[in-house]
């Protein structure tokens, strides 16, 4: 599996299934832009009707919670969740989520924090912090 794949992630502790687009898969965990599988039907109905939808979240799951990951594929006469979404809504999944098929989000901001020449850097809350020697 590679970034941009549509997947179902089976998790434990607590037990849940998450459907969505795989953004990253590393030894430490998996990042998915998705929704709990139990909410999928409600979400597609809301998108199809043009209502304010539940929305999908970008979430990192540590590998110790991941039981298995499977591709969301049409098998025999059973449509994949992606195909179901696209048939019900008439929308392309990747365009709707603003995610490319390589798993990169198109609207993700790049955070850059200014540094000063006086050995101080701004942390994300805007407060100066002193650099420690040798680091």
N, C-alpha and C positions, 0 to 999 in steps of 0.2 A: 504494500500500500504506500502511496505517496501523497504529499500534500495536494489537496484539491479533490481527493476521493470522497465520495459520499459514503458514510459508514454508520454502523450501529455499534456503540460501545457498551459492553456489558460490564457493570461495576458491582462491587460488593462492599459491605460495611459503610453505609447502608446499600442494600441491593437496589439497583436502578438500571434502566437502559436509556441511553442518550443517542438520538439520531442527529446527524449533521454533517458538516463539511470538515474533513481533517485538515488542520492547519499545520501542526507539527507532531512528529512522533519521535521521541528520543528515549534513551535508557532511563531517564528520570520521570518521564510521563508523556501524556498525550494532551494536545490542545485542540479543542473542537469548537466550532461555531455551531451551536445546536440547541436542542430542546429535548426535554424528557419525552420519550416515545409515547407515554400515556397522554401527553398533551398535543400530539401531532394532529389528530383529527380536528380538534377545536381550532388550532392555529390555521390549518388549511381552510377551514370554513370561514374564519374571520378574514383571511387574505382574499378569498374568492368573493366575499360580499363587500369588500372595500372598507370594512370596519377597522377601527384602531386595533391592531393585532397584539397578541401576547408578546411577540418578538423573540428572537433567538439571542442567546448570550454566548460570549466567547469565554470558555472556561478551560482551565488546566486541571487535569486529573493526575495525581501522582501514580506511578506505575504499580505501587503496591495495592491500589484499588482496582486496577484493570484486570478483569477475568479473561475477556477476549474481545477482539475487534473483528467485525465482519463487514464486507462490502455490501452496500445497499444495492442489490441487483434484482432484476426481474427474473423469476424462476418459473418456468412453465407458464401457467395462466395467471400467476400471482404477480401483480405489478409491484415494482419497487416503490418505496416511499417517494423518491424523487419523481418518478413517472406519475404517481398519484397526485403529487403537488402540482406538477405542470399541467396535467389534464384538468384538474378541478379549477385552477386559477387562470390558466392561459398565460402564465408567466414563466420565463426561464429562471430556474432556481438560482444560478450563479449571478445573474443580473439583479435579481430581487435582493439577494443577500449582500450585493456589492463585494463579491469575492471572486477572484479569478480561478480558473480551473487548475492553477498551480498552487492554490491555497493562500494567495496573498490578498489581503483586504485592500480595496481601492481607496478607502477613505481613512485608513489608519494614520493618525498623526505621528510625526516623528518628534520626540521630545529631545531638546537640546538645552543644556543648562550652561549659562555663561560662567566663565571662570575669570578671576582677576589675577593680575600679576603680583599681588601682594600675598600670595599663598592662601587665599581664601576662595572657596567655591560656594555657589548657592546650592542649597539642597532643594528638593521639589517644593517645599513649603515657603521658600523665599528667605530663609534665615541663613546667615553666613556660618560656615563651619571651618575650623582651622584644619589644615592638612597636617597629618602626622608625619614626622620625619621618616624617611625611608620607605614611604608608601606611595 
